[in-house]
Amino acid sequence: MRAMTLDTLPTPCFVLDLARLRQNLGTARRVREAAGCKILLATKAFALPAVFPLMREYLDGTTASGEQEAQLGAEAFGKEVHVYSPAYAPGEIERLSQIAQHIYFNSAAQMAQYGAIAKAADAQIGLRVNPGYSNATLGGALYDPCAPMSRFGEVPAKLDEVDWSLVDIFHVHTLCESRADGSVGLIEHVAEHFAPYLQQVRAVNFGGGHFLNKPDFDVDALIAAIKAFRERFDIEVILEPGSGLVVDTGELHASVIDLHWNDGDIALLDASASTHMPDVLEVPYRPDVNGAGDAGEFAHTYRLAGRTCMTGDIIGDYSFASPLKPGDRIVFRDQMHYSFVKTNTFNGNPLANLALRHEDGRVEMISDFGYEAFRERLGR
Ligand SMILES: Cc1ncc(COP(=O)(O)O)c(C=O)c1O
């Protein structure tokens, strides 16, 4: 671990701001306490063991999307470990039952196949249902679990065939970067359409996608909807956001390596969309950059691009008040969710390192990725 300032930080590097994280976690605490619900961290969006001790103070545990995330949650976070996978392979439930106390199935068939193993290990059983409610504000059908022919969750038409005596938790996940209208809409939709099943379980999990810490998220509306739901059904309510807990808590710091020209100015960076911000290409979206505007807004416009061989490894066109030069810092905002968890070493590019900006302003590197990180993934 090395102490440094943001200006001397080697790039590329993700920097998490702990003061902002604590502020976001405060929102989660407020919802938990005022609504009387549980909140889990979805580690698929954000898995940084260095700050799990802080997060543990505010949250009830973690939810994993697979065996290794569940292991991380059990080892590094503690508290409750939940896990959901669209399909469990033979042997996984036996192992998961040792580390997760809450195991969610995607279908009645998987639950029939493996539920008894989980029950025998005293795990609570969840069944994911596709509630037919769409509100994803990001990426259209690509991020809508209720899109046509979605593989996520048991369909309503089959719910009467389910052995509900096995089910402890009714699970839905349909939101994505949704504001309170989505969260409230989902809660009301589930109450309206699934009451006979809710009366047979001890908890409901309303999934992730609640974009809690966006300034335009009406937290009080969410609290009121959960309270109304709990008054009607008297069962435990669980939320499992990822993005909503860490939105706007950190940046990806990059450097200009070289400048190029081809019908326009191009700045080649040591960070790339392909390797460090894959969602820029996948969603797609355009990250905000400190001190930069849209193309043409300021005097000097550049295409910001990565160094990989992929022609489309382009972050976007941005303008700056002064010309860029090699060594200049480019700071991409709001890079904490689904960014560092998805990085790769394509073309032999180093992973972006990870750093914390502590509440006293101290900057601390918590990784030192080098050749070993690249080499390890390529086998013996
Ligand atoms: C089942 C489930 N729960 C929780 C989440 C977390 O969602 P978000 O990071 O949008 O809050 C996801 C995201 O895909 C999910 O699939």
The ligand as a Tripos MOL2 file, in Angstrom:
@<TRIPOS>MOLECULE
LIG
   16    16     1     0     0
SMALL
NO_CHARGES

@<TRIPOS>ATOM
      1 C1        -30.7740  -10.2390   -9.5810 C.3       1 LIG1
      2 C2        -30.0870   -8.9190   -9.4920 C.ar      1 LIG1
      3 N1        -30.0580   -8.2630   -8.3180 N.ar      1 LIG1
      4 C3        -29.4380   -7.0660   -8.1810 C.ar      1 LIG1
      5 C4        -28.8190   -6.4560   -9.2600 C.ar      1 LIG1
      6 C5        -28.1340   -5.1330   -9.0410 C.3       1 LIG1
      7 O1        -28.6630   -4.1650   -9.8900 O.3       1 LIG1
      8 P1        -28.1390   -2.6620   -9.8390 P.3       1 LIG1
      9 O2        -26.6540   -2.6790   -9.8410 O.co2     1 LIG1
     10 O3        -28.7010   -2.0710  -11.1020 O.co2     1 LIG1
     11 O4        -28.7180   -2.0490   -8.6100 O.co2     1 LIG1
     12 C6        -28.8460   -7.0890  -10.5200 C.ar      1 LIG1
     13 C7        -28.2040   -6.4790  -11.6890 C.2       1 LIG1
     14 O5        -28.1820   -6.9690  -12.7690 O.2       1 LIG1
     15 C8        -29.4840   -8.3650  -10.6370 C.ar      1 LIG1
     16 O6        -29.4980   -9.0180  -11.8090 O.3       1 LIG1
@<TRIPOS>BOND
     1     1     2 1
     2     2     3 ar
     3     2    15 ar
     4     3     4 ar
     5     4     5 ar
     6     5     6 1
     7     5    12 ar
     8     6     7 1
     9     7     8 1
    10     8     9 2
    11     8    10 1
    12     8    11 1
    13    12    13 1
    14    12    15 ar
    15    13    14 2
    16    15    16 1
@<TRIPOS>SUBSTRUCTURE
     1 LIG1         1 GROUP 0 **** ****
